[in-house]
Structure formats: structure tokens, C-alpha cells
Amino acid sequence: MKLPSFLPNLRFQLSRVFLFVVIIASLFSVPAFSQAPEAHQHHDHAGMAMDEPITPAQQAKLLADKRESEFNHHLAGFFLVLAGLLILAELTFRNRASIARYAWPICFLLSGVFVLVFSDTELWPFGPKPWLDGMLTNQEVLQHKTFAVLLLILGGIELARARGTLTAAWSAWVFPVFAMFGSVLLLFHSHDAGMHGPGHMETMERIQMQHFSYSGAGLGIGLTKGLAEVHSRWQPVFARLYPALMIVLGILLMGYVE
């Protein structure tokens, strides 16, 4: 069976985009094990050895951080599910759900604002640590703020496209490229919540596997969103597939457990 004429060139272009994204993400995010030991004191867990018993006060702090992290993931997942449903509603009902085309980018904006402000409460104004100090000394904090900025950029550009104030051809590719960038960045995401106390290896393995699943779903979203921007007979399929994958990723995030 002969492939559609646009596929070879599209496949080449997407492979170039993916390679670029991988290189940039790899340079941006150094694996956690290459950091100095003092960089692994997330949420000020200094002095807690991995396998040594921890005090009740330390246990209470770890539990509070665990609940905070899980809530952040769950809320981000809720916004993703809502955004995916709004996109599908707009595609299905068209004029009767035209407001959905403006509402779903707002979900990204709200999620980005929340992650930017509330993802690391050891930073000002909730904690004593300045933002710059937190981002320079803790890779996890820097990555959280990077994800927040990505969400804000995606939401802002897609809202401008929905309103018709941004019509440049490049704007259609911001979402696919940034979605793939964020997904690759997840493969390097350092997460120190489970690095203390007995059973830390099992906790870290569970956290890593969950983030790998998020990365896979995110790559699928970026790829199908890009294909949905290409005029072809498969365009309607991809236009519904990427919000469906968005819902899948949201559900995975809502089930996050540390």
C-alpha cells in the first residue's frame, strides 16, 4: 500500500524535532546522581540518611511533603482531564461548545500558575528560602518551575490562537515541540521525596516508573498534536487522539502515589 505523499517529509521533520528536543533536555537536566550530596536535601531534609531510622519530627515533615507532592500531581491531572474533555466537546459540538476552545487553554494557565507558586513551599512566600537560591541549589525545584513555565507558554499561545490574535504558522508547532520537550525532561526528573528512611529504594522505583509513564503519554500527546496540525485525511483522527491521550495522562497523574 502506497503511503500518503506528506508522510515521508513529515516523518523526517518530526524526527528532527524529536532529536532537537532530546539534546536540549539532556543538556538542561543533569541526572540526579551526578549532583553533589548537598543538592539532595529537598524540603530541607538535611541530615537524614537513606537507611537510618528517622525521628517522629522528620517522619511528620516527610509525610507533609508527600501529601503536598501528591496533591500537586493530582491537581495538575485534574486540569489535564478537564482540558482534554473541553477539546473533545468543542470538536464534537462545534458551535454549541465554542467556549471550550477558549476554556481549555485556561486550564493550562491555571495549572501553570499553581505549579509555579505552590510546587515548592520551602520557597518564599511560604518558606524562608529565596527563589533564586532554591532553583540554583536544587534541581527538582528548577524542574518544577520549568514545567510551570512550559504550561504557561502553552496555555498563553493556544489561547491567543483560539482568539485569532496569533495566526503565525510557527505557533501551531509550539504545543507539539514543548510537549515533547517536557516529556523528555521528565525522564531526567529528580525526585528526592523517597530518598529517606527504610524502603526508600521501593519508593524511588515507584516514583520513577510513574514518571516514565507520564513521559510516554506526553510524547504521544506531542506527536499526535503535531499530526493534528497537518492537513490530511487522518487529521480528524489525530485531532481527537491527542485530547484523549491528554485525558489518559491526567488520570495517571490523579493516581500518583509516593
HUQUI-V192965 format. One line per field, one symbol per residue. phi: phi as a letter, one per 20 degrees, with the letter a starting at -180 (. if undefined). burial: I if it has 9 or more other ideal C-beta (glycine too) atoms within 8 Angstrom, else O. Layout:
BEGIN
phi: ???
burial: ???
END
This chain:
BEGIN
phi: .ffgfffgffffffffffffffffffffceggfeefgffedfllefneffdfgdfgffffffffffffffffffffffffgffffffffffedlffcffffeffffffffffffffedfcffegeeceefffffffdcfffffgfffffgffffffffffffeneccfffffdffgfffffffffffdfebefeecnfmfffffffffffffffffffffffffffffeefafegffffefffffffgffffffefce
burial: OOOOOOOOOIOOOIOOIIOOIIOIIIOOIOOIOOIOOOIIIIIOIOOIOOOOOIOOOIIOIIOOIIOIIIOIIIIIIIIIIIIIIIIIIIIOOOOOIOOIOIIIIIIIIIIIIIIIOOIIOIIOOOOOIOIOOIIOOIIIIIIIIIIIIIIIIIIIIIIIIIOOOIOOOOIOIIIIIIIIIIIIIIIIIIIIIIIIIOOIOOIIOIIIOIIIIIIIIIIIIIIIIIIIOIOOOOIOOIIIIIIIIIIIIIIIIIOIOI
END
